[in-house]
Amino acid sequence: MKHRVLIANRGEIALRIMDACEDLGLEYVAVYTRADEESLHVQRARQKYRISDYRDPNEILAVADEAGCTAIHPGYGFLAEDFRFARRVVKRSSPLIFIGPRWEVIRDLGSKLHVKRLARELEIPVVPGTSEPLYNEIEAEARAEALFAWLSENGEEDPRLLIKAAAGGGGMGIEEVRELDEVRPVFRRVRAYAKRLFGDEGVVIEARLRRFQHLEVQLLGTPKGELVHFGTRNCTIQSPGRQKRIELAPGFDPRFKNYTFDAQALEEEIISHSLKLAEAVEYDSVGTWEWLVTPEGKAYLLEVNTRIQVENEVTARIARIRGKEVNLLREQIRVALGEGLGYVQKDITFEGTALELRLVAEDTERGFRPLSGVIERFTFSEAPWLTVRTHVPRDRSYHIPTEYDPNLALAIIWGRDTQEVLARAREFLGSVVIQGRTARGDPLVTNVPYLQEKLAEVYEFRS
């Protein structure tokens, strides 16, 4: 069957999906909004349709039907982890292929509480806390008291808890408490916020790990029951809003940093636990298992992302299948369209270190405030070890839309080891020129100086 893929996303991920489709000999169709008319993903696509909102499933499916598409790739964000959309795609009267996990898997793993309960059943460690939503402040106080005691018993000198909206996400509906007396008033406030914003006043309480590294395990499953991993990556350097800014693969590097624990053994344990959970739910696409690791070498499963991610390519850059470089988007599309892997775990090897930098129009000195405006010049030095993914044109000006996050580019850098990749990252950042004006006429600033500063902190535990 000749497939045609609707790319239900924008910017650099849309461009990466186009690359993968062309590599597989597949036709594709793009969508865009008025705000994205200058984006390179719109300029490149031969067949494209303007829509009003990337989040509108009715528009997306109407375009798919009009264009004669057989499959939909949601990219990341927008509809990518909306199980209702995925279910609708495959169950409507004219079903399409959803390039991602089964909708049931998206639903089940999209619930952090469900993931925590399932992990505990499988004896996979999770961040200590409640696994059911709380609605009663007396019970919340009792659970909080037990968690404060656990933190103190484990040597935490300044124990803190996070009180979260159970239905929340993206950092919304989360408050931190240091004293037991704070629990009830904060619980009431978060519960009211959750009801107002999410329509669900359930609240969860978790121990706040003060120092940690954020590691991710990259998995790929197929509907045929095959399952492999592509190692780990380190995503510890994040903005205060928990947005990743620098990622490295592999997740640990004992040659670069001295650990108080056996890093290789812990990495193998994290991967093993991730595969166990994936097998339990019969995971059938690209997915990411996120972990927090303490300086003492204790690891806790945080959540599962049932989609392709911004940082997938940093993992792919060091992975090899029988000696050939990996394109995880290509693999995801292949298996969604019915192909088997054609390889097993022992065929996957790793080479060197890779680092990804996220270039963003944001004022890091003023609370990482996102910026809009016009980019008048965007240049950098090309290199064989460098891949830059961007939707920003380099031959003309570009208006940064106010409707979306002001992400400008991803720079993926490879080196034989961490020292070399850091030197190359500094060389790249030193060559970057992004000039323009904000909507108020001020000079446009980006996070390039922040990235230059944070390179010195890779593989460190954060507070």
Buried (B, 14 or more C-beta within 10 A) or exposed (E): EEBBBBBBBBBBBBBBBBBBBEEBEBBBBBBBBEBBEBBBBBEBBEEBBBBEEBBBBEBBBEBBEEBEBBBBBBBBBBBBBBBEBBBBBEEEEEEBBBBBBBBEBBBBBBBBBBBBBBBEEEEBBBBBBBBEBBBEBEEBBEBBEEBBEBBEEEEBEEBBBBBBBBBBBEEEBBBEBEEEEBBBEBBBBBBEBBBEEBEBBBBBBBBBBBBBBBBBBBBBBBBEEBBBBBBBBBBBBBBEEEBBBBBBBBBBBEEBBEBEBEBEEBBEBBBEBBBEBBEEBBBBBBBBBBBBBBBEBBBBBBBBBBBBBBBBBBBBBBBBBEEEEBBBBBBBBBBBBEBEBEEEEEBBEBEBBBBBBBBBBBBBEEEBEBBBBBBEEBEBEEBEBBBBBBBBBEEEBBBBBEEBBBBBBBBBBBBEEBEBBBEBBBBBBEEBEBEBBBEEEEEBBBBBEBBBEBBEEBBBBEE
